[in-house]
Amino acid sequence: MVKIGSISLPSFPLLLAPMEDVSDPPFRALCKENGADVVYTEFISSEGLIRDAAKSVQKLDIYEKERPVGIQIFGANLESMLRSVEFVEASKPDIIDINFGCPVKKVVCKGAGAGILKDIPKMVALTKAMVNHTNLPVTVKTRLGWDHDSIHIVEVAERLQDVGCAAISIHGRTRAQMYKGDANWHPIAAVKNNPRMHIPVFGNGDVNTPEQALKMRDEYGLDGAMIGRASIGNPWFFDQVKHFLTTGAHLSPPSIEEKVEAARRHLTMAIDWKGETLGVLETRRHYTNYFKGISNFKPLRTRMVTSDSSKGVFDVLDQILEEYAFDQSAV
């Protein structure tokens, strides 16, 4: 059993990574139904919260069926981060997560996300202040370091633990790498193998097959896996991983009917949450993966990702059922 604060999780839990414009309530609900043990919100700007920016505030929406759920916030200003805790707590999450890993320039240039990896004492001080400001467990998601020459993640993780961090998720790349090259899990294993570490250490980066998850568990000895891009348009990935970890065999892929039903529910929930226009727009990125591998699918996919109305997308989903439902090779 793995514990984040008082939250009990199964052995080697699978966590849905916070992903901007991806891990919203509709997608989190689908992932939860299909085996995710913990889900995280998109990252939320602390500055946006205290300014009452509509987009930031809406990201605080969470639902009972998601639990345990973590709200992830980012920022570099201590006062703003502490003030944002009040807004976060009002949504009653189970976990508050601090983003110390986002590599995009617009975040980093403000000293937030992975930008704080240039100032480890500030990173530790901010974490300590956040821990002392809330009764919720505070976790951290970060990277190996700013660049190859500044990988001190073993020391950093220990210092974060010592100021009260309840768990740490580590992406196996530096900020300089962005998302290029292969993730390096060896430094993450070194964090886990540090005899002073007692909080859960989760690995992130390139967990894109059940075999990779098995490797992370058995060869690297990590406490769990945080899964991001592999789940986009594929909420079944969590159950597929769990089945493989338990049996050593691959779970049968979802049928065309199951894929269409998931895509239909995803869009319906997105519209219920954000309205027709944004609901249609923000589910587009998932359709390619929902129906990946189906032969001669490009014309239908083009219609799905260019349709400005839900009716247009639902019509394509109906057509997929008509044309592919009995074609087992399409799965």
N, C-alpha and C positions, 0 to 999 in steps of 0.2 A: 504493500500500500504506500502511496505517495501523499504527502500532506502539504498544502499551502496554507499556512496558519492553522486554523481549525477545520479547513475544508479537506475532507478525505476523498482521494481519487484512487482509481484502480492501479494496479501495477503497470508501469510504462504507459501513462496516459497520453492521449493524442490531443493536441491543442490546435485550434484554428487560429492562425496568425492574424494580427490586425493588418488589414490591407485597405488602403484608401480607395473609396468608391467600389469596393468589393464586399467587405465583411459588414454589410448592413443587416438590419433585422431579418428581412426575408431570406437572405443567403445563410445567415447564422442558424435560422430555424431549420433549414434543410440539412445543414451539416450536423446539427445536433441530433436530428432524427436518424441520421445515418452514421452515428458512432463517435462524433467529436465529444470528448470528455469535458473540455473547457473551451469556451469561445470568447474572443475579444472583439470589441468594437473597432471601427476605423479609428485612426489616431485623431485626437481632437486638440485643437489649439487652446491653450490656457488663456491666451490673450483674447481669442474669439469668444470664449465663454464669459469672461468678465466684461466684455463689451456687448454681450447679449447678441452676438452675431447669429442670425437665424440658422445658417448651415451648421455651425458648431453646436448650437443647442439641440438641434434635431438629432444629431448623432448620439445624444444621451439616451435616446429611446431604447429601452430594453423590456423584455417580456419574461414572464415567469417560466415559460417553457424552455428558455435558454440556459437556465442556471445549471452549474455555476458560470457566471459571465463576468468578464473583466472589462472595465472602461479604461482605455489607454489615452493618456494626455501627454502633450509635449510642450516645452517652453524652456527658456533660459533665465527668465526673471523670477527670482525666488518669491517675491511678493505675489506676483501673478499666479504662480503655480499653487501657492498656499490658498489664495482666494478661490481658485478654481475648484479646490477640493470640496467646498461647500456646495457648489453646483452639482458636482459628481455624486456626492453623498445623497443628494435629494433624489437621485434616480435609483438609489438602493442597489448598487452592484454588489457582487461578492468580493471583488478584487479591484484595486486601483493599480494600473500598470503605468510605468514611466517609460516613454520612448527615448532611449539614448542610442538609437541605431539608424534612424531614417537618413539615407545618404543624399537626398535631393538637395540641390543648391539653395532653393528658396528657404529651406529649413535650416540647413547647415550654416548659411551666411549670417544667421541671427544667433548662432552659438547654441542652437537647440538640436535635437536629434543626435546624429553622430558628430555634430560640431562640438559637443561637450567633451568628446574623447581627447580633445587638445588640452583640456583642463580637468584632470582627474580629481584634484581636491574639490573643485566646484561640484563635480558630479556626485562625489560622496557627501558633501555638505547638503546639497539639494535633496538627496535621497533621505538623509537623516532627518531633515526638517519635515519632509512629507510624512515619514513614518511617525514622527512625534505629533503630527497635526491631525491624524485620523486613527480610528480604531479598526479600520479595515486593513487586511493584509496588503502591503505594498510590494509589488514585484517590478522587475526591471527587464526590459528587452534591449540588448545592445549588440555590438559587433566586436570582433577580435581586437580592434584598435583603429587608430586613424590611418596608418599605413603599415607596410611590412616592418619598418624599423621601430614601430612603437606598439608592438604587441606585448602588453603586460596584463593580459586578461586574468591570469591566475591571481596576481596581487589585487587587481581591481575588484574581482568577484569576492575575494575574501574581505576586502574593506567594505564593500556594499553589504555583505552579510553581517558584518560586525556593527553596522549602524541600524540594523533591523530589517533589511530586505528579506522578504519571505520566500522568494524563489527568483531564479534568474534564467532567462532564455537568451541564448547566444547564437547569433548568425555567424556562420563560419567563413566570413569574409571581412576584410577591412573596408573602411569608407572609401579608400582610394580605388578599390576593386569595383565598387558599385555592385552590379550583379554579374560581372564578367568572371570567367575562369571557374574553376571548381571550388566548392566550399571545402575548407580545411577543418575537419572535426578534431584533429589531434590536440590543438590548444584547449578545446572544450573538454575533451577527456582529461586533460591535465588539471583543469578546474575541478572536475568531479573527483579526481584521484588525490587532490590536496587533502591530507588527513584532517585539516582544520575545518573543512567545509561540511556542513550538515544540512543545508537547505537544498531543495531540489534544483538540479541543473538540467535544463532542457536544451536540446540541440535543434538548430534551425538552419535551413539552407540545403537544397538538393535532395530533400526527402521526397522523391518523385516516383518511387516504386515501393511495393511492399518489401522487396529485398533490401532496399536502402534503410528502411525502418528497422528491419531485423539486424542489419549491420550496426546501426546506431545503438541498438540495445545490447547486442551480444558481444560485439568487438570493441565498442567504445565505452560501454558501461553506463550510458547516460540514463537519466531518470524518466525521460519521455521525449517525444518529438513534437515540435511545433511545425505545422504544415501550412504552407501558403499557396504558392502558384499551382501546385499539383491538384488543388481542390477546386480551382476556378472552373465552373461548368461541370464539375465532377464531385458533387457532394458525397457520392458513394465511396470515395477513396478511403475514408476513415474505416468503414466496415470492411473494405477490401484488405486494408493493412491488418486490422484486428484478426480477421479470418486467417490470414497467412501466418501471423505470429503464433496463433493457436494451433493450426493444423499443418502448416508447411505447404498448403495447397492454395491455389488461386481461386477466389470466389468467382462464380460465373458473372459475366458482365450484365448490367441491367438490360432488359429488353427494350425494344423500340417504344413499346407502350409505356414502360416505366420512365424512359427518358422524356417522352412527350408530356407525360403527366407531371413530372418534376418541373420541366420548363414552363408548363401552363400554370402551375401553382406558384412558381417563382415570380412570374410576371404579374399574376393576380395579387399576390402579397405586396409586390413592389408598388403597384398602382394604389392599393389600399393605403399604403404607408406614405407615398410621396406624390400621389396624383398621376394622372394619365401621362403627361408629357415627360416628367422625370422618370417615372416608372418604366416607360418604354425605352427611354434613352439609356438608363443605367443597367438594364439587364442585357443589353446587346453584347457586351464583352464575353458573356457566358455561352452564347449559342454555338460558337465554333467548337468548343470542347464538348458541349452536350451531345453533339451529333458528329463528333470526330470519327473518321474512318468509314462513313457511309459513302458508297460510290455515287458519283454524279450528283453530289449534293450542293455544289457551288451555286447554281441558280437559286435554289431555295434559301440557302444561307444569305445570299445577297439580298433577297427580298426581306428576310428577317431583320437584317442589320441596317436596312435603309428605310424600313417602314416607320412612319411617324405616328401610327395609330396602333392600339392594341388589337383592334379587329384584324388589321393586316397580318400581325404576327400570329394570332389565333387561327386565322385562315391557313397559314402555312403549316402550323402544327397539325391541323386536320388533314392537310394534304400529305404530310409525312406519314401519318397513320395509314392513309389509303394506299400509298405507294410502297411503303416499306414494312408494314406490320408483319407480313408473313415471309419476309426475306431474312432468314436467319444469318445470312452472310453479311447483312448490314450492321449487325451488332458488334 
